[in-house]
Each structure stands twice: as C-alpha cells, then as structure tokens.
Amino acid sequence: MPPRLLRHFFNVWPPFLLSGIHVTHLGADWRSAEVELRMRPWNRNYVGTHFGGSLFAMTDPFWMILTLRALGEDYVVWDKAGEIEFVKPGRGTVRCRFDLTDAVLDELRAAAAGGGKVLRWMDCPVVDAQGDVVARVRKQLYVRLKPRVRREAAAERDAAHSPQGSTAPRP
C-alpha cells in the first residue's frame, strides 16, 4: 500500500478516528511521519487533559511501519516494547514527528547482517502548540533478516569461498 493511501486509511481507521488521532504526513520514501492528537470531549481524562492512552496510541505503529518499509521485504520488524513518560499536562492539539535517518537504517542493516536479532530504541517527543514536550515516548524495535535471506547470504558466501569449477551442489 503506498504511503498516501495508508495515511488516508489511518485517518478513517476507527481506533484513530474516534481517538482524535490524525496522520498529517507520511513520507513517500517511508522515512517520516507526522501525527497529531486533537482534543475532543471523548479523549479527555478526569482532569480535562489528554488521556495518556491516546498519547501513546498516536505514536504506536509508526516507528515499526517506517522501519519495515524502509528496510524492505528482507527484514522482519516488530514492536518489542514501549514506554511513555508524561512530562506536563497535554491540552489542545499535540503533535509527534518521526524521522528515520539513513544512519539508523545503516546501523540496523549492519547489526542484523549476521542473522541475529537487533533491538533498538526509537524516541519520539509529543509536543504541544508552543513546542513544549508533553510526553516522551520510546518504542523498542526488533529487527532481523528473514530466514530465507540468511540462507541465501550463506550460500553466496560459501560459493565465493569454494574452489573455482567446483561442482558441489548449492544449498
């Protein structure tokens, strides 16, 4: 699904729509996203500020989706853990921006090249209209090469190290 279509899907998806969560940007290259949470009577907590679950939900799928799509189909990417620190009461519209850099993608590819799992924390501050941090959200991603890719890489490595003209069968 192209990013533009996924952005529209998110904006009519009931968990986001009913929570006041709106995806304002999803980069065509899967490297960035912007999300806002609009204050609504049904997403306020007992004291009239943003419900903490909505603050966390607005950030939930984005690091995983951006990383999965940017790395490509040779990788498994999952959310492993998440945490949120509430810094100040959230009122009005709050926003979060996700920027996935080439450096992070290169780091993940290098760490996963051996076939093992990689765990990486990704941070995203949620800010209010004045730019003040309302909450700090961290998501831990699990990244690993798919088994098929690991087997193919091993076969290529073995073929490169075998004597030329060898008729040994490839796995």
N, C-alpha and C positions, 0 to 999 in steps of 0.2 A: 504494500500500500504506500503510495507516495506521501511525503510529509504533509503536503497541503490537505490531502483527503483525511489523513489521520488527525490533523488539527481540528477539522470540522467534526469528525466522529467524536473526539473527546468533548467538544463543546455541546453536543447533544446527548452524550452518554449520561444516563440518569445519576450515577454517583457524583459526577462533576456538576452537571446542570443543577441538580437540586441542592448542592452544597454551596453554590455561588462561585465555583471554580471555573475560570475561563482561560483557555490557552490562547494567548495573543500572538505567539510566534513559534514556529517550528521550522528550523533551518532546512533549506533544500538539500544541504550536504550532511544533515543529521549531526551537526556539530553544536547546535544551540537551540535553546527553547526559552520562552518567557511565559510565565503563568501568573495570573492574578486571582485573588480571592476577594470578592465583593461582599461587603457587609449586608446581610439580609436578616430579617427578624427570625428566621428559622435556623440561622447558623451562629446565633449569639449564645454565649454561655449565661450562667446565672447572674453574673455581674455586668453583662452587656458588652463584653468584648468577644473577639473571635474565639470560637470553640477550638480547643487545641487539636482535636482530631481532624478538623478541617484544615488547619495549618499544616499538619503532617501530610494529609491526603493530597494537598495541592502539589507536593513535591514527590510523591511516591513513585510513579513509574518512570520518571524522565531520565535519570542517570542510566538506568538499565536499558531503556529503549535506545537512547542516543548511542551508548557504547556498543550495544548489539548491532545496530545498523551501521555504525561507522567501522567496526572491525570486520563485519561481513559474515557470510554463512559458514566459515570455517571454525567459528568460535561458539562456545556455549557461554551465555552471560545470564546470571541470576542475581536478584537481590538476596543478600545473605543476612544482613542486619540493618537496623536503623535506629536512630536516636534523635531526640529533639530536646533542645534547651530553650525554655521560654525566658526571654530577656526583659521584655516590657509588654504591657497590655497592647494587643492589636486592635485598632479601631479603623473604620473606613476601609478603603481598598488597600490591600497589601500585595506585594509582588515578590517574585523569585525569578532569578535568571540563571540559566545553566549554560556554561561554555565548556565544551570538550575540546581540549587543545591537542595538536599533533604530538606534543611532548608526552602527554598522558597516554595517548594511543600507542606511541612507540614504546613507552615503558611497559605497557600491558603486553604488547606483542613479544617483546624481548623476554619478559618474565615467564610467559606461557610457552615459549618456543620449545622447552624441554618436555612438555606434555603434562607438567604438574599444574595443580590449581593455583590461582593467584587471587589473593584477597586484597582489595584496595578501597580505602575510604574516600568518599567524594563529599565535599561540603557545599552547602548552599544556604546563604543567609536569606531570611524572609524580611523584607523591609517595608516600612510604611511610606506614605506620600512624602514625608520630609526626609526620607532616606535613612531613618533610624532603624537599627536592627530590632525586630520584634521577636524573632526566634532564629536559632541556629540549628539547621537540620543536617545530619550526617547519614549517608547511606553507604553500607559496605557492599561492594560488588564481588561476585565470584566469577572468575573468568578462566576458561580452559579451552585448549584446542579440542575439537571434536575427535573421537577415536579414529575415524576414517582418515583424517588429516594426519594424525600422528603415525599411522601405519604407512601412509604414502610417503611421508618425510623419511621414515626409517628405511623404506625400500630404496628411495633415491640415494640416501646416504650410503647404504650397502652397495648399490650399483656403482657409485663413484669410487668406492674403495676396492672393488673386485678387479682382478687382472683383466685386461682387455681381451676380448674374444671369448670370455667365459660363457659357457652355455648353461650355467646354473639357473634354475628357474627362479623367477622373482615371486615374492610372497603376494 
